[in-house]
Amino acid sequence: MPLPVFKAVSSALKLEYHVGGYEAEHLLGDELRAFYGEFAQLLNAEPEEIVFIENATRAWDMAFYGLPLKAGDRVVTHASEHASNYLALLQQARRRGIVIDLVPSDAHGQIDLNAQEAAITPQTKRFVAAMKMMK
């Protein structure tokens, strides 16, 4: 963990210890809200497009389970997908009848981009398109 992050987290935890969680959030409100604008600027996005979630698994689950997938839709993923993400894929395959297309690794252990391109069909759902449909 970088030292500035450690200091910020430690400081916030000390404040919370002394005044309680709700009061600490109130006192740090401007700093907490600044995160959304600063991160949006970094990504060339709008602050209301930024969502801060407690961890990557939870964020991925929220996005993935929100996709309007239906029977026959195909989802392309790397053969070394994170276990918890793959469990969600398997659950939706069983529940909704989606098809999971696993793309192998290349010689360097990264996703084989040629195999990935070959795996994309008209039935493959693109995350960006699905997210636009959700708005």
Number of C-alpha atoms within 10 A of each C-alpha: 6 6 8 9 10 11 12 11 12 12 12 17 15 13 17 16 11 11 13 12 14 10 13 17 16 10 15 13 11 10 10 12 11 12 14 19 17 14 17 17 12 10 11 9 14 14 17 9 10 14 10 10 11 7 8 10 13 13 13 15 14 12 11 18 12 12 16 13 18 15 13 14 18 22 21 18 18 18 15 14 14 10 10 13 16 16 12 15 21 16 13 19 20 12 11 15 16 21 20 19 16 17 22 18 16 12 8 7 9 13 19 16 13 11 15 17 11 9 16 15 12 8 12 17 18 14 13 8 10 15 14 8 10 9 5
